[in-house]
Amino acid sequence: MWMHPSQEPRVIIRHCDSYDPETIRRIVREGLEELGLKPFGRTLLKPNLVTSGPLFPHAYTRPEFTEGVLRALRDRDDGQIEELAVGERCGITVPTREAFRGAGYNEMIERVGGVKKYFFEEEPQVEIALKHAERLRDYIFTPEPVARADFFVNCPKFKAHPWTTVTFSCKAYIGIQDDRHRLIDHDHRLNEKIADLQYIIQPQFICIDAITAGEGRMLTPIPFPMNLIIMGNNQVAFDTVCCNIIGVDPREVDHIRFTSERGFGTMNLDEIAVTGDVTLEEARVRGKKFRTGLIRVEKYFEGTHISAYAGPPPENEFTDYCWGGCPGAIEEAIEILRTFDAECDEKMARMHVVFGSYDGPIDAVPGEKVIFIGDCSSWKGQINGKLVQISSTYKDRATRDPYVAKHDDIFVKIANVQKQIRSAEGVDVIRFEGCPVSVAEQVLFLAILGGVKNPYTAPGNNLGFVQSYLAWRTNTFAKRMRGVPYQVQGPSQRGAAKPEVIAPSAPPAE
C-alpha cells in the first residue's frame, strides 16, 4: 500500500539525554499525540539495523529507543492495530537474524511482547511498478511486510554517510530491499535509486535516534552526543530539518533533493512547522561541528599504506565520481578493519587501489599489489616495466533485471575472494569485478592481502553468525517447500496477474 506524505509537514525536536525506554516512550507518545497519529492495521516499525555487535556500537537504532517507540505506539492504539511488527534488512551480507541478536533486539521484543519480527531477506518480495519519468527502471522489489503495511514507522539512526553525506529518513529506505535487489543501482546513481524507493510507501511517523548520533561514517561512526529525539510526519521535511541542525544545505544532498523534486515534500523551512522543547536554533548549537561523509577515496587514504586512484564512472554525464559504489565501500571496509585490529594501519601491506576509468600514473614498485576494483575500472600503462591494460566490463543497467537477480551470501563471497587471490599469487595486478564490489568483499581482500586481522574468519567471532546463517537458510528452504514464492509477479511479467501492491503513476499533488 503506497501512502501519501503529509500535506502539513511538522517536525518535533525534543530533548532526551538517556536511553531509558520509559522516558523515550513518554516523549514519543506525546509526539504522536501532537501529530494526531494513531497506529492501525498492520503497523510496521523499521529501525536502522545496518549492522550490530561490539564492532559497531553506534551504527544502529538502539533497542531501548525502539522499545520506547513500540510502547508509545501501543499507548496510542485504540484497538485498531492488527499486527505490530519490527522489520529490517541489515547490510554487509550479514543475516538480519544476526543483526537482531547482536543489537539486543530479540530480548527487547520479548520484553515488549506480542511483536512480530520480519527479516526482510526471508520474506516474499513484491514487485512495485514505477511510472514516473525520472525512474531508473520500470519496477523494483520490496519485502511483502513493507508492501502490505498500513501504518509504517521509520526509526533511523542520525548518522553521516560516505556515499550520501548523511543518512536520516529517506536514505534508510535502502533497508526495505533484500541484498539481491538493494545492490542493483547501488552505484553512481544511488541517490536516484533512493528517490525511486520512496514510491513504495511513505511513513506516517518518523522518529530518529539522535540521542547519540554517529558522525564521520556509517558502519563505524564516531559517537556524537546530541541528546535529541526528532519526530515528524513527512520524510523530506524531516530530513531538511535534520540537515539544518548540522549546518548542511538539504539541496546539496542529492537524494533529499531528488525526493523533493518528485513531489514528496518541501525543503523550505518556512513551510515546515518546527516545534518541541528544543528550538531549531538550540539544536543547531548541539549539531555544530558534526562531521558528515562524502570524502573522495584519494583523500581518505592520504598518509596510509594504501594509495587510491579514481576516475569517472561509465555514465559520467551524471557525475565524475561514483559516490554510491565501490569507493565508498572501501572507506567503510578500512574502518571496520581498523576497529577490529588496532594495528591495522601499521600492519597493512603497501598497496594501490584503482576505481573507475582512471588515466593517470600508478606509483607502484615491485612487490606492491595494484588492485582494480569494480566492473567499470579501466586503465592502460606500465607497472614495474610491464604493460598492463584493464578494460571495463561494466554492463548497462538495462541488462540487470531485478526479477532474476541472484544473491551471493557471505560464504560465497569469502570463497570467491580467496579463489581470486590464490589465482593471482606471484603477480602484482589483481582485478575484482562487481557493481558494486561490496563492503564485505573489500573487507575480505584488504584483510587477506594486507595481512591484518579478518573479522569474518577470526576464531570465536563467528559462532552466533553461523547459527543465524543456518536459521536463515533453513527458514527460506522451509518456505520454498511449503510453496511460498520468493517473488510475487507484477504486470511487467508477461501473462502475470496484476499484483495487489502497485505504486502510482505519479507523485502526490501538493
C-alpha positions as a Python dict, from the first residue, in 0.01 Angstrom:
ca = {
    (1, 'M'): (0, 0, 0),
    (2, 'W'): (155, 327, -112),
    (3, 'M'): (82, 623, 114),
    (4, 'H'): (69, 993, 57),
    (5, 'P'): (313, 1208, 252),
    (6, 'S'): (155, 1455, 488),
    (7, 'Q'): (36, 1777, 331),
    (8, 'E'): (110, 1962, 656),
    (9, 'P'): (473, 1879, 739),
    (10, 'R'): (564, 1904, 1104),
    (11, 'V'): (889, 1822, 1283),
    (12, 'I'): (916, 1796, 1662),
    (13, 'I'): (1254, 1835, 1835),
    (14, 'R'): (1268, 1704, 2191),
    (15, 'H'): (1546, 1680, 2450),
    (16, 'C'): (1637, 1333, 2574),
    (17, 'D'): (1969, 1263, 2747),
    (18, 'S'): (1936, 891, 2819),
    (19, 'Y'): (1834, 563, 2662),
    (20, 'D'): (1569, 499, 2924),
    (21, 'P'): (1280, 323, 2742),
    (22, 'E'): (1012, 480, 2963),
    (23, 'T'): (1144, 832, 2904),
    (24, 'I'): (1157, 765, 2530),
    (25, 'R'): (806, 616, 2547),
    (26, 'R'): (666, 931, 2706),
    (27, 'I'): (836, 1166, 2460),
    (28, 'V'): (729, 962, 2157),
    (29, 'R'): (372, 923, 2285),
    (30, 'E'): (350, 1300, 2322),
    (31, 'G'): (487, 1338, 1969),
    (32, 'L'): (225, 1102, 1828),
    (33, 'E'): (-43, 1296, 2014),
    (34, 'E'): (79, 1628, 1877),
    (35, 'L'): (80, 1487, 1525),
    (36, 'G'): (-266, 1339, 1575),
    (37, 'L'): (-144, 991, 1480),
    (38, 'K'): (-283, 655, 1589),
    (39, 'P'): (-144, 328, 1454),
    (40, 'F'): (-380, 88, 1282),
    (41, 'G'): (-393, -233, 1082),
    (42, 'R'): (-57, -386, 1003),
    (43, 'T'): (177, -149, 1187),
    (44, 'L'): (540, -198, 1086),
    (45, 'L'): (838, -29, 1253),
    (46, 'K'): (1165, -23, 1057),
    (47, 'P'): (1475, 63, 1262),
    (48, 'N'): (1823, 112, 1120),
    (49, 'L'): (1997, -218, 1190),
    (50, 'V'): (2253, -195, 912),
    (51, 'T'): (2478, -399, 1141),
    (52, 'S'): (2529, -451, 1513),
    (53, 'G'): (2752, -601, 1778),
    (54, 'P'): (3063, -482, 1963),
    (55, 'L'): (3238, -362, 1646),
    (56, 'F'): (2950, -129, 1560),
    (57, 'P'): (2807, 17, 1884),
    (58, 'H'): (2685, 343, 1728),
    (59, 'A'): (2574, 217, 1385),
    (60, 'Y'): (2219, 119, 1468),
    (61, 'T'): (1897, 236, 1630),
    (62, 'R'): (1940, 133, 1994),
    (63, 'P'): (1699, -135, 2124),
    (64, 'E'): (1597, 86, 2417),
    (65, 'F'): (1493, 352, 2166),
    (66, 'T'): (1288, 109, 1960),
    (67, 'E'): (1132, -32, 2278),
    (68, 'G'): (1017, 315, 2378),
    (69, 'V'): (864, 375, 2034),
    (70, 'L'): (687, 36, 2032),
    (71, 'R'): (538, 101, 2375),
    (72, 'A'): (429, 451, 2268),
    (73, 'L'): (254, 304, 1964),
    (74, 'R'): (74, 63, 2196),
    (75, 'D'): (-28, 356, 2415),
    (76, 'R'): (-188, 524, 2114),
    (77, 'D'): (-369, 211, 1996),
    (78, 'D'): (-744, 226, 2038),
    (79, 'G'): (-790, -132, 1928),
    (80, 'Q'): (-711, -77, 1560),
    (81, 'I'): (-368, -246, 1545),
    (82, 'E'): (-399, -588, 1381),
    (83, 'E'): (-26, -663, 1391),
    (84, 'L'): (266, -478, 1548),
    (85, 'A'): (597, -574, 1389),
    (86, 'V'): (963, -478, 1359),
    (87, 'G'): (1134, -547, 1028),
    (88, 'E'): (1466, -471, 860),
    (89, 'R'): (1731, -596, 617),
    (90, 'C'): (2076, -529, 759),
    (91, 'G'): (2384, -468, 544),
    (92, 'I'): (2727, -611, 454),
    (93, 'T'): (2576, -952, 371),
    (94, 'V'): (2517, -1039, 736),
    (95, 'P'): (2193, -1231, 812),
    (96, 'T'): (1940, -992, 963),
    (97, 'R'): (1885, -1250, 1235),
    (98, 'E'): (2244, -1186, 1342),
    (99, 'A'): (2190, -809, 1348),
    (100, 'F'): (1881, -855, 1569),
    (101, 'R'): (2081, -1082, 1801),
    (102, 'G'): (2386, -857, 1818),
    (103, 'A'): (2179, -545, 1881),
    (104, 'G'): (1977, -699, 2164),
    (105, 'Y'): (1654, -676, 1966),
    (106, 'N'): (1541, -1031, 2040),
    (107, 'E'): (1538, -970, 2414),
    (108, 'M'): (1377, -628, 2369),
    (109, 'I'): (1096, -765, 2152),
    (110, 'E'): (1034, -1040, 2406),
    (111, 'R'): (1007, -777, 2682),
    (112, 'V'): (753, -575, 2488),
    (113, 'G'): (557, -887, 2395),
    (114, 'G'): (325, -953, 2106),
    (115, 'V'): (559, -801, 1845),
    (116, 'K'): (633, -991, 1525),
    (117, 'K'): (983, -996, 1372),
    (118, 'Y'): (1042, -973, 999),
    (119, 'F'): (1381, -1047, 848),
    (120, 'F'): (1323, -895, 507),
    (121, 'E'): (1555, -1126, 310),
    (122, 'E'): (1345, -1421, 433),
    (123, 'E'): (1014, -1275, 315),
    (124, 'P'): (846, -1289, -28),
    (125, 'Q'): (945, -992, -242),
    (126, 'V'): (668, -791, -410),
    (127, 'E'): (713, -620, -744),
    (128, 'I'): (630, -250, -744),
    (129, 'A'): (573, -83, -1082),
    (130, 'L'): (727, 261, -1139),
    (131, 'K'): (595, 503, -1398),
    (132, 'H'): (740, 842, -1307),
    (133, 'A'): (958, 999, -1575),
    (134, 'E'): (1283, 1006, -1376),
    (135, 'R'): (1282, 635, -1275),
    (136, 'L'): (1595, 426, -1319),
    (137, 'R'): (1388, 117, -1412),
    (138, 'D'): (1027, 16, -1458),
    (139, 'Y'): (990, -194, -1145),
    (140, 'I'): (1160, -269, -818),
    (141, 'F'): (1108, -520, -539),
    (142, 'T'): (1034, -477, -171),
    (143, 'P'): (958, -730, 105),
    (144, 'E'): (592, -823, 143),
    (145, 'P'): (563, -685, 501),
    (146, 'V'): (661, -340, 369),
    (147, 'A'): (429, -358, 70),
    (148, 'R'): (136, -466, 288),
    (149, 'A'): (193, -225, 578),
    (150, 'D'): (-97, 2, 674),
    (151, 'F'): (90, 220, 924),
    (152, 'F'): (463, 247, 854),
    (153, 'V'): (705, 385, 1114),
    (154, 'N'): (1062, 476, 1019),
    (155, 'C'): (1308, 479, 1311),
    (156, 'P'): (1651, 558, 1164),
    (157, 'K'): (1976, 648, 1336),
    (158, 'F'): (2111, 1002, 1299),
    (159, 'K'): (2437, 939, 1111),
    (160, 'A'): (2683, 1056, 848),
    (161, 'H'): (2730, 852, 532),
    (162, 'P'): (3028, 815, 293),
    (163, 'W'): (2805, 768, -13),
    (164, 'T'): (2526, 1020, 51),
    (165, 'T'): (2664, 1274, 303),
    (166, 'V'): (2402, 1184, 566),
    (167, 'T'): (2161, 902, 642),
    (168, 'F'): (1838, 1010, 806),
    (169, 'S'): (1488, 903, 699),
    (170, 'C'): (1491, 893, 318),
    (171, 'K'): (1829, 716, 296),
    (172, 'A'): (1718, 448, 544),
    (173, 'Y'): (1493, 314, 267),
    (174, 'I'): (1785, 113, 131),
    (175, 'G'): (1687, -132, 407),
    (176, 'I'): (1347, -204, 250),
    (177, 'Q'): (1515, -421, -11),
    (178, 'D'): (1698, -750, 28),
    (179, 'D'): (2060, -784, -87),
    (180, 'R'): (1997, -907, -438),
    (181, 'H'): (1783, -601, -506),
    (182, 'R'): (1947, -332, -295),
    (183, 'L'): (2282, -373, -474),
    (184, 'I'): (2121, -311, -814),
    (185, 'D'): (2181, 60, -893),
    (186, 'H'): (2388, 96, -574),
    (187, 'D'): (2639, 286, -785),
    (188, 'H'): (2685, 641, -913),
    (189, 'R'): (2303, 661, -945),
    (190, 'L'): (2241, 562, -582),
    (191, 'N'): (2071, 890, -495),
    (192, 'E'): (1819, 837, -776),
    (193, 'K'): (1760, 482, -656),
    (194, 'I'): (1677, 615, -309),
    (195, 'A'): (1428, 858, -465),
    (196, 'D'): (1268, 569, -658),
    (197, 'L'): (1225, 371, -337),
    (198, 'Q'): (1003, 648, -199),
    (199, 'Y'): (724, 536, -432),
    (200, 'I'): (685, 208, -244),
    (201, 'I'): (547, 354, 79),
    (202, 'Q'): (567, 670, 286),
    (203, 'P'): (587, 659, 667),
    (204, 'Q'): (309, 816, 867),
    (205, 'F'): (554, 860, 1152),
    (206, 'I'): (931, 915, 1166),
    (207, 'C'): (1130, 906, 1488),
    (208, 'I'): (1510, 925, 1475),
    (209, 'D'): (1759, 813, 1738),
    (210, 'A'): (1970, 1126, 1780),
    (211, 'I'): (2043, 1077, 2149),
    (212, 'T'): (2391, 963, 2049),
    (213, 'A'): (2438, 1037, 1680),
    (214, 'G'): (2712, 892, 1460),
    (215, 'E'): (2946, 1122, 1273),
    (216, 'G'): (3207, 1069, 1001),
    (217, 'R'): (3086, 741, 857),
    (218, 'M'): (2804, 487, 853),
    (219, 'L'): (2911, 144, 985),
    (220, 'T'): (3168, 254, 1244),
    (221, 'P'): (3059, 610, 1322),
    (222, 'I'): (3218, 822, 1590),
    (223, 'P'): (2971, 883, 1876),
    (224, 'F'): (2840, 1239, 1879),
    (225, 'P'): (2612, 1323, 2175),
    (226, 'M'): (2315, 1533, 2064),
    (227, 'N'): (2059, 1433, 2330),
    (228, 'L'): (1772, 1466, 2085),
    (229, 'I'): (1468, 1272, 1971),
    (230, 'I'): (1335, 1415, 1646),
    (231, 'M'): (989, 1320, 1516),
    (232, 'G'): (790, 1408, 1208),
    (233, 'N'): (526, 1314, 954),
    (234, 'N'): (699, 1385, 622),
    (235, 'Q'): (1037, 1242, 517),
    (236, 'V'): (1165, 1532, 307),
    (237, 'A'): (1065, 1792, 565),
    (238, 'F'): (1213, 1574, 839),
    (239, 'D'): (1547, 1531, 658),
    (240, 'T'): (1551, 1902, 580),
    (241, 'V'): (1533, 1990, 950),
    (242, 'C'): (1796, 1727, 1039),
    (243, 'C'): (2030, 1874, 775),
    (244, 'N'): (1978, 2224, 912),
    (245, 'I'): (2067, 2105, 1261),
    (246, 'I'): (2419, 2010, 1143),
    (247, 'G'): (2462, 2302, 904),
    (248, 'V'): (2408, 2109, 578),
    (249, 'D'): (2201, 2252, 293),
    (250, 'P'): (1949, 1977, 208),
    (251, 'R'): (1953, 2093, -155),
    (252, 'E'): (2316, 1979, -168),
    (253, 'V'): (2217, 1627, -57),
    (254, 'D'): (2112, 1468, -383),
    (255, 'H'): (1873, 1200, -258),
    (256, 'I'): (1679, 1454, -49),
    (257, 'R'): (1662, 1699, -339),
    (258, 'F'): (1552, 1430, -586),
    (259, 'T'): (1283, 1308, -346),
    (260, 'S'): (1155, 1662, -302),
    (261, 'E'): (1157, 1729, -676),
    (262, 'R'): (940, 1421, -726),
    (263, 'G'): (673, 1576, -506),
    (264, 'F'): (727, 1402, -174),
    (265, 'G'): (779, 1708, 44),
    (266, 'T'): (927, 2052, 88),
    (267, 'M'): (1283, 2158, 163),
    (268, 'N'): (1166, 2509, 252),
    (269, 'L'): (1194, 2562, 628),
    (270, 'D'): (926, 2834, 610),
    (271, 'E'): (677, 2565, 506),
    (272, 'I'): (764, 2327, 792),
    (273, 'A'): (618, 2364, 1140),
    (274, 'V'): (906, 2303, 1383),
    (275, 'T'): (801, 2258, 1745),
    (276, 'G'): (925, 2090, 2064),
    (277, 'D'): (1110, 2178, 2383),
    (278, 'V'): (1432, 2237, 2186),
    (279, 'T'): (1426, 2514, 1927),
    (280, 'L'): (1590, 2468, 1588),
    (281, 'E'): (1847, 2728, 1688),
    (282, 'E'): (1929, 2538, 2008),
    (283, 'A'): (1951, 2212, 1813),
    (284, 'R'): (2197, 2377, 1574),
    (285, 'V'): (2424, 2454, 1868),
    (286, 'R'): (2419, 2085, 1960),
    (287, 'G'): (2488, 1982, 1600),
    (288, 'K'): (2775, 2223, 1547),
    (289, 'K'): (3097, 2058, 1421),
    (290, 'F'): (2916, 1734, 1329),
    (291, 'R'): (3129, 1570, 1059),
    (292, 'T'): (2947, 1432, 756),
    (293, 'G'): (3063, 1188, 489),
    (294, 'L'): (3135, 1237, 117),
    (295, 'I'): (3516, 1235, 105),
    (296, 'R'): (3683, 1122, -217),
    (297, 'V'): (3875, 799, -181),
    (298, 'E'): (4211, 954, -280),
    (299, 'K'): (4183, 1199, 10),
    (300, 'Y'): (4051, 937, 252),
    (301, 'F'): (4365, 722, 224),
    (302, 'E'): (4624, 1000, 230),
    (303, 'G'): (4907, 922, 471),
    (304, 'T'): (4831, 548, 486),
    (305, 'H'): (4989, 240, 324),
    (306, 'I'): (4711, 244, 65),
    (307, 'S'): (4724, 474, -237),
    (308, 'A'): (4388, 529, -406),
    (309, 'Y'): (4313, 646, -760),
    (310, 'A'): (3969, 720, -905),
    (311, 'G'): (3837, 805, -1249),
    (312, 'P'): (3481, 874, -1362),
    (313, 'P'): (3209, 607, -1377),
    (314, 'P'): (3059, 489, -1709),
    (315, 'E'): (2778, 746, -1716),
    (316, 'N'): (2997, 1045, -1645),
    (317, 'E'): (2734, 1289, -1769),
    (318, 'F'): (2570, 1242, -1428),
    (319, 'T'): (2881, 1267, -1211),
    (320, 'D'): (3258, 1244, -1241),
    (321, 'Y'): (3284, 1014, -938),
    (322, 'C'): (3099, 703, -820),
    (323, 'W'): (2975, 827, -485),
    (324, 'G'): (2735, 537, -440),
    (325, 'G'): (2957, 241, -522),
    (326, 'C'): (3298, 83, -470),
    (327, 'P'): (3500, 385, -343),
    (328, 'G'): (3263, 446, -52),
    (329, 'A'): (3257, 75, 25),
    (330, 'I'): (3636, 60, 71),
    (331, 'E'): (3621, 355, 313),
    (332, 'E'): (3376, 163, 528),
    (333, 'A'): (3583, -154, 487),
    (334, 'I'): (3904, 1, 616),
    (335, 'E'): (3723, 146, 918),
    (336, 'I'): (3586, -199, 1006),
    (337, 'L'): (3940, -338, 991),
    (338, 'R'): (4074, -50, 1200),
    (339, 'T'): (3809, -116, 1461),
    (340, 'F'): (3883, -489, 1466),
    (341, 'D'): (4261, -457, 1458),
    (342, 'A'): (4414, -165, 1645),
    (343, 'E'): (4740, -211, 1449),
    (344, 'C'): (4569, -222, 1110),
    (345, 'D'): (4739, 83, 959),
    (346, 'E'): (5085, -20, 1079),
    (347, 'K'): (5047, -380, 962),
    (348, 'M'): (4878, -308, 630),
    (349, 'A'): (5092, -405, 333),
    (350, 'R'): (5163, -127, 84),
    (351, 'M'): (4909, -145, -199),
    (352, 'H'): (4729, 58, -463),
    (353, 'V'): (4354, 57, -533),
    (354, 'V'): (4201, 188, -857),
    (355, 'F'): (3840, 279, -934),
    (356, 'G'): (3659, 393, -1247),
    (357, 'S'): (3814, 498, -1576),
    (358, 'Y'): (4146, 622, -1442),
    (359, 'D'): (4409, 757, -1680),
    (360, 'G'): (4684, 889, -1453),
    (361, 'P'): (5005, 731, -1319),
    (362, 'I'): (5015, 449, -1064),
    (363, 'D'): (5325, 479, -848),
    (364, 'A'): (5374, 112, -762),
    (365, 'V'): (5708, -58, -702),
    (366, 'P'): (5782, -433, -725),
    (367, 'G'): (5602, -630, -454),
    (368, 'E'): (5319, -379, -411),
    (369, 'K'): (4979, -506, -519),
    (370, 'V'): (4772, -298, -759),
    (371, 'I'): (4403, -378, -722),
    (372, 'F'): (4146, -270, -980),
    (373, 'I'): (3805, -262, -815),
    (374, 'G'): (3468, -274, -988),
    (375, 'D'): (3332, -358, -1330),
    (376, 'C'): (3394, -6, -1458),
    (377, 'S'): (3763, 13, -1362),
    (378, 'S'): (3989, 61, -1663),
    (379, 'W'): (4350, 167, -1715),
    (380, 'K'): (4640, 128, -1954),
    (381, 'G'): (5005, 184, -1870),
    (382, 'Q'): (5329, 45, -1732),
    (383, 'I'): (5358, -120, -1391),
    (384, 'N'): (5710, -232, -1298),
    (385, 'G'): (5815, -226, -1662),
    (386, 'K'): (5523, -437, -1783),
    (387, 'L'): (5233, -320, -1998),
    (388, 'V'): (4904, -353, -1813),
    (389, 'Q'): (4569, -299, -1979),
    (390, 'I'): (4248, -325, -1776),
    (391, 'S'): (3924, -298, -1972),
    (392, 'S'): (3584, -208, -1835),
    (393, 'T'): (3338, -495, -1803),
    (394, 'Y'): (3052, -266, -1699),
    (395, 'K'): (2711, -372, -1827),
    (396, 'D'): (2439, -118, -1891),
    (397, 'R'): (2188, -111, -1607),
    (398, 'A'): (1914, -207, -1852),
    (399, 'T'): (2072, -552, -1868),
    (400, 'R'): (2034, -605, -1492),
    (401, 'D'): (1689, -749, -1442),
    (402, 'P'): (1572, -734, -1078),
    (403, 'Y'): (1342, -1026, -1141),
    (404, 'V'): (1630, -1268, -1199),
    (405, 'A'): (1883, -1108, -962),
    (406, 'K'): (2078, -1364, -763),
    (407, 'H'): (2207, -1341, -410),
    (408, 'D'): (2563, -1436, -307),
    (409, 'D'): (2579, -1493, 66),
    (410, 'I'): (2885, -1414, 272),
    (411, 'F'): (3033, -1765, 249),
    (412, 'V'): (3015, -1747, -129),
    (413, 'K'): (3185, -1408, -116),
    (414, 'I'): (3461, -1543, 111),
    (415, 'A'): (3521, -1836, -122),
    (416, 'N'): (3525, -1619, -434),
    (417, 'V'): (3765, -1361, -288),
    (418, 'Q'): (4001, -1633, -165),
    (419, 'K'): (3991, -1803, -504),
    (420, 'Q'): (4073, -1479, -686),
    (421, 'I'): (4362, -1406, -452),
    (422, 'R'): (4504, -1757, -491),
    (423, 'S'): (4483, -1729, -868),
    (424, 'A'): (4680, -1404, -853),
    (425, 'E'): (4970, -1538, -647),
    (426, 'G'): (5302, -1417, -780),
    (427, 'V'): (5155, -1127, -978),
    (428, 'D'): (5120, -767, -875),
    (429, 'V'): (4791, -685, -1051),
    (430, 'I'): (4452, -814, -932),
    (431, 'R'): (4104, -735, -1064),
    (432, 'F'): (3787, -766, -853),
    (433, 'E'): (3472, -735, -1060),
    (434, 'G'): (3128, -633, -937),
    (435, 'C'): (2893, -338, -945),
    (436, 'P'): (2942, -260, -672),
    (437, 'V'): (3215, -463, -507),
    (438, 'S'): (3054, -481, -164),
    (439, 'V'): (3185, -369, 173),
    (440, 'A'): (3211, -735, 277),
    (441, 'E'): (3424, -828, -25),
    (442, 'Q'): (3653, -531, 26),
    (443, 'V'): (3697, -615, 396),
    (444, 'L'): (3796, -966, 289),
    (445, 'F'): (4055, -879, 27),
    (446, 'L'): (4203, -593, 229),
    (447, 'A'): (4244, -823, 529),
    (448, 'I'): (4396, -1108, 327),
    (449, 'L'): (4625, -900, 105),
    (450, 'G'): (4704, -651, 379),
    (451, 'G'): (4795, -909, 641),
    (452, 'V'): (4561, -778, 910),
    (453, 'K'): (4302, -948, 1130),
    (454, 'N'): (3995, -1066, 943),
    (455, 'P'): (3665, -1020, 1134),
    (456, 'Y'): (3487, -1274, 913),
    (457, 'T'): (3725, -1559, 990),
    (458, 'A'): (3857, -1474, 1338),
    (459, 'P'): (3827, -1766, 1587),
    (460, 'G'): (3547, -1721, 1839),
    (461, 'N'): (3390, -1441, 1636),
    (462, 'N'): (3154, -1639, 1420),
    (463, 'L'): (2952, -1891, 1625),
    (464, 'G'): (2646, -1669, 1653),
    (465, 'F'): (2691, -1567, 1290),
    (466, 'V'): (2686, -1928, 1171),
    (467, 'Q'): (2380, -2005, 1383),
    (468, 'S'): (2196, -1705, 1234),
    (469, 'Y'): (2306, -1803, 885),
    (470, 'L'): (2180, -2161, 925),
    (471, 'A'): (1848, -2040, 1069),
    (472, 'W'): (1805, -1804, 774),
    (473, 'R'): (1875, -2075, 517),
    (474, 'T'): (1659, -2330, 699),
    (475, 'N'): (1365, -2090, 715),
    (476, 'T'): (1383, -1991, 348),
    (477, 'F'): (1416, -2357, 245),
    (478, 'A'): (1113, -2450, 456),
    (479, 'K'): (909, -2173, 293),
    (480, 'R'): (1001, -2299, -52),
    (481, 'M'): (893, -2647, 47),
    (482, 'R'): (556, -2504, 156),
    (483, 'G'): (521, -2335, -181),
    (484, 'V'): (576, -1979, -56),
    (485, 'P'): (705, -1781, -358),
    (486, 'Y'): (1018, -1575, -321),
    (487, 'Q'): (892, -1306, -558),
    (488, 'V'): (536, -1200, -636),
    (489, 'Q'): (494, -1135, -1006),
    (490, 'G'): (379, -799, -1127),
    (491, 'P'): (249, -652, -1451),
    (492, 'S'): (590, -648, -1617),
    (493, 'Q'): (583, -1028, -1629),
    (494, 'R'): (411, -1149, -1941),
    (495, 'G'): (81, -1316, -1863),
    (496, 'A'): (104, -1246, -1491),
    (497, 'A'): (-192, -1123, -1297),
    (498, 'K'): (-179, -769, -1168),
    (499, 'P'): (-47, -778, -809),
    (500, 'E'): (-230, -629, -518),
    (501, 'V'): (50, -382, -447),
    (502, 'I'): (139, -132, -720),
    (503, 'A'): (296, 211, -695),
    (504, 'P'): (107, 502, -851),
    (505, 'S'): (198, 658, -1183),
    (506, 'A'): (268, 999, -1033),
    (507, 'P'): (376, 1150, -702),
    (508, 'P'): (112, 1306, -480),
    (509, 'A'): (-14, 1651, -560),
    (510, 'E'): (99, 1935, -340),
}
